[in-house]
Amino acid sequence: MGTVPPEGSAGLPLRPELRGRSPYGAPQVPARHRLNTNENPHPLPAELLADLGAALGHAAVDLNRYPDRDATALRTELAAYLSRSSREHIRATQVWAANGSNEVLQQILQAFGGGGRTALGFTPSYSMHPIISAGTGTGWVDGHRREDFTIDPAAAVAQVREVRPDVVFVTSPNNPTGTAVALSTITDIYDATTGVVVVDEAYAEFARAGTPSALTLLPGRPRLIVSRTMSKAFGMAGLRLGYLAADAAVVDALQLVRLPYHLSSLTQAAARTALAHTDALLATVDAVKAQRDRIVAALPGLGLTSVPSDANFVLFGGFADAPSVWKALLDHDVLVRDVGLPGWLRVTAGTAQETDAFLTALGEVVRETSADEGESAP
């Protein structure tokens, strides 16, 4: 992953705020156990694959025609899923879908951000928020977190009132730290701004029992947006389907900036087929959460710690040199994510076998590191 050269070296009239930036991307390096991109490790059910083949074949008959521009049937079924899972009545007119939640976020910034406007997010958080902000010409401000990576509601409110952002991002559960944000904190932030508040809930289905969704806050809050994805809990990362729920007026605004026919017929057919198999797809969530909790429970025995996680990953640390530990794990054929936080790494909760491999490798690396430090001590 390289940086974009300045204008003079390539003769390109690149926008100044994009010069020297690096594109988003997790390292794609060979490893037997790839636990760095928070994918659901479980294969899709056979019955879904059979129905998916039939649905795609049916949709392919009309590929000479443009798809449903408004994805009406898909949005209706997404609204039904959100209504069931949140116990809130969410209408199809409140739902919008796009190519992954990143396009959803991009459209939000195109509509409510842009030149002369500002977005604020509480970092460390999802690294695409500032990248998409830059791509849409939206100024970016880093919000503050406590040392334990939680958001201090009073400090957040004070900063929002000072900056007066047009878009505020709250990631819950937060990536890369994993912890969900209290609904009271979200409402405090919402009340402190006249801009839109985007609660990025990409990992919401993995939350611990009793953790409510911000979907329950939508009534009476026309500037609140909750984004979701089918990439994580649904195990459909290759489908690229993200969506949001908000006031119907927000959905109307996003249609001003969406590209024509932005969701293909095949994508819509595949997503609708997946939604018809929701119970089977989400049946793997408890298994993933069990492996997450198993990782958390094992870390203290290795002299390490973790951040409480409501996601399908664990931020773990206590390292003097996290990049060296990342490399040592890779040497053991285990790929985790170095998210750039000194002393910390992030691991995806995979299958039981992948957890075995990770914990075994981590134990060996910790012992090797301790032995090396002992030999170098005076």
N, C-alpha and C positions, 0 to 999 in steps of 0.2 A: 504494500500500500504506500504509494508515493504522494508527494505534494504537487499541486499544480504549479508550474513554473510561472514567474512573473511575466508581465506583458513583453518586456524587452527580449527575453530569451526565445520566445516562440512567435512573436509578432501578432499575438492575439489580443484583442481589446477587451480582456477579461475585466469584469467589474472589480473595482479595487478591494471590496470587502471579501472577495473570494480568493484573492491571491495568497498563496502560501498555505492554504487550507488542505487538509487531507480528507479524502472521501471516507464515508462510513464503511466499516467492514470488520467482522471478526476474522482472525487469522484462519485461513484454509490450508492447513498443513496435515500431512498424513498422520493418523493416529488410530489405533484400534478402538479406543474408547473416546468418543467425541462428546464432551460434556461442557461445551463452551457457548452454545447458542440457544439454550432453553427450549429446545424442541421436546415434544411429547415422544418418548422413545418407543411407544407401543404401535405396532402395525395396525392398519385399518382393518376392521372386521370383514370377513369374506363376503357376508351378505351385502355390505355396503359396496364393496368393489363390484359385485355382480350388478347391483342396481345402478351404480355409477356408469358402468359400461353401456347399459341400456339407455340411460338418460342422455349421455353424451352422443350416442348414436342417433337418438331421436332429434336432439338439437342440431346435429350436423346436417340434417336434411335441409335446413333453412339457412345454412351459413352464407348463402348468396344474398341474404337479407340482413339489414342491420338488427341488432338486438333491441329489446325493450329499453328505451332510453332511460326510463325512470325506475327500472327493476321493480315494478310494482308487486309482483307475486313474491319475490325474494324479500322485499321489505316487510310485507305482510307477515311472512313466516318468521322473520327475525323479531318482529314486534311481539308475536305470539310467544316465542322462546323467552324473550326478556320479561314479558308479563308473568310467565310461569315461574321463572327463576327468582324474580324480585318481589312478586306478589303486588306489583304496581300495574295499573292499567296503562299500557303503552300502545299508542295507535301507530299504524303504518306511516301516517303523515309525520310522525315524530322520529322516524328512523331513516338514516341515509347509509349507503354502502359504497365502497370503492375498492380499489386494488390494494389491499392491505391497509392496516390502520395508518401507515405512513402517508398514503394518499389522502386519507380522511383528514389527518393533521395538516397536511399541505393545503388542502382546500379551506380549512378553517383559517389558516394564516393568510391565504389569498383573499379571503372575504373580510377578515377582521383585523389583519395586520397590514404589512406593506410599508412603503416609503413613508418616513416620518412617524411611524408607529413603533411600539415597543412590546416585546413579550418578556415575561419573567417566569423562571422556573427555579425550583429549590434543589440546587445541585449539592452533592452528586445525584444525578437522576438520568433518565433516558437520554443518551447522547445525541439522538436524532432531533430533539426539540430545538437546540440552538442551530443545528445544521440546516433544518428546514426553515427556520427563521431567517438565516442568512440567505438561503436560496430564494426567499420571497421578498427580500429587501427589508425585513423587519428587524429592528434593533433588538439586542438581547441583553438582559440583565440577570446575573446570577443571584438567586435568592439564598438566604442563610439557612443552615441547619445546625442543630446542636452537635456536639462531639460524638454522640451516639447515633447520629444520622437522622434523628427524629426532627420534626418541625415544631418550633416553639410558636404557639398560636399568636401570642402577643407581639413577638418580634416579627412574625410574618405579616400581621396586620399593619404594623408600623411601617414596614418596608413597602408594602403595597400602596399605602396611602402616600408615601414619599415619592415613589417612582411613578405612580398612576399609570400602570401598564394597560395596554389595550387587550392583551391576552395573558392569562395566567395559567400555567401548567401545574397541576398537582398529580403526581403519579402514585397510584394506590392500587395494589401493592407497589412499592417503589422498586424500580430497577436502576442500580444494581444491588440495593441493600435489602429489599424483600419485605419490608414492613408496611402494613396498611396504615393509612392516615385516618384519624378519627373524624367522623362526620361533623362534629362540632367545629373542628379546625377548618374544614372545607366551608362550612356556613359562615364562619368568621371572616375568612378570606373573601368569600362572595359578597358579603355585606360591606366590605371595605373598598370595593372597586366598582367602577361603572363599566368595566370591560367584560369580556367573556371569560369564564373560568372553565378550563378543560380538565376533567378528571380522567386520566389515562388509566383504564382498568384492564389492560391487556392480560393480566394474570388473575383476575377476580375469582375465577372458578376454583383456584387453588387455595383460597383464603381459609384460615383456621375457623373452626366452628364458632358461630356467633359474631363473625365479622360482617357488618352490613355493607351493601353496595351503595354508592352515591346515586344510583337510580332512584332510591327512595326520596332523594332530595329534589327531584325534578319539578314536582307540582309547585306552582307559584314562583319559580325561579327561571325566567325566560332567557337569562344569559348563561345558564349552566349547561354544559355539554359533557356527556359521558361516552368515551370511546371504548370500543371492544375489538376483539379479533377472533378469527377462527384458526389462527396459527398455533395456539398454545394448547389449551385444554382439549379442543376438538381434534388436535393432531393433524391439521390440514395446512401446515406451513407452506407446502408447495402450491396450494390453491391461490394464495394471495387474496384473501377476502377480509377486509376490515369494515367496521360499521360504527355508528354512533346513535345515541338517543338524546333528544333535546326538544325544546319547544318547536312546534311546526314552523314558526317563523325563521328559526335558524336553518332548518332544512331548505326552506325557500331561498334563503340567502346563498347557501352553498351551490344551489343550482345556477346561480349567476356566474360561477367560476369553473364549474366542472367542464371537462372536455366532452364533446358530443359522443354519445354511445361509449362511455368510458368503461363499462363492464361488459365483457363479451358474452355472447349467448352461452358459450361453453362454461364460463365461470359461474354464471347465474344458475345453470342447470346443475353443475356440480355442488354448489353451495346449498341449493334446495334439497338435493338428494342427501347431503350430509345432515341437514337439519331434520330430515325424516328419520334419521338414525341417531338422534341426539342421545337417547338413553345408552345405547351401545358405545358411542364414542366417549361419553363422559364417565362411563364405568371405569375407565383407567385412572381417573383423577385421584381416587382414594389410594390406589397403588403407588402413584407418584408421590403423594403427600406422605405416605408411609416411609418411602425411601428418603425424602427430605428430612423427616423427623429422625430417622435412623442416623443420618449424617450429623445432624445437630447433636444428638446424644453421644456420638462417638468422639467428637472433637476434644472435649475436656480431657479425655484419657490420653490424648496426644499432646497435651499442653497448649491447645489452641482454643480459640473462642469463635463465636459466630454472632451475627445480628439476627434477632428473631424474624422468622420468615413466614409470610403469607403467600409466597409464590412457589414456583417449582424449581427454585434454586436456592443456594445458600451462599452468603458472603461470609467467608471465614478468614481468620487472620491471627496475628501474633508473630509475624515474620519480620526479621531484621532486613531481609532482602527478598521481597516477594517475587520479582522477576527471575531470580535464581531458582526459587522453588518452582515457579511455572515451568522453567526449562527442565528442571530435574524430573518433574512429573511427566513432561513430554518424553523424556528419555525412558520413562517407564511405560510409554505407550498410552498415557492418559492426557488428554487435552482439556484444560480448563481455561478460564478467561482471566486475563490480567486487565482489570478495568481502570488502572491508573491511580488507584488509591494506595498510598504508601502503607505497606504492611498487610494488605488484603488481596485475596483472590476470590473468584466466584466460580462455583461448580453447579452444573445442572443436575437435578435429581433424575436419574435414569432408571433403568431396570435394576432388579436385585443383583444381577450379575455385574452390572456396571458399577453399582455402589461397592460391591465386593472389591472390584479391581481398583477403584479410586481409593478406598480406605486402606487397602493393602499397600498400594504405591505410596500414599501419603505417609503411612507409618514408616515405610522404609526411608523415604526422603527425610523425615524428621530425625530419625536415628542417624542417618548419614550426616545431616547438618550438625547435629549435636556432637558427633564424633569429631568432625572437622573443626568445630569451634573449640572443643577440648584440646585438640592437638596444637591449635594456634595460640592457646592461652599461655601467658608467661609463667 
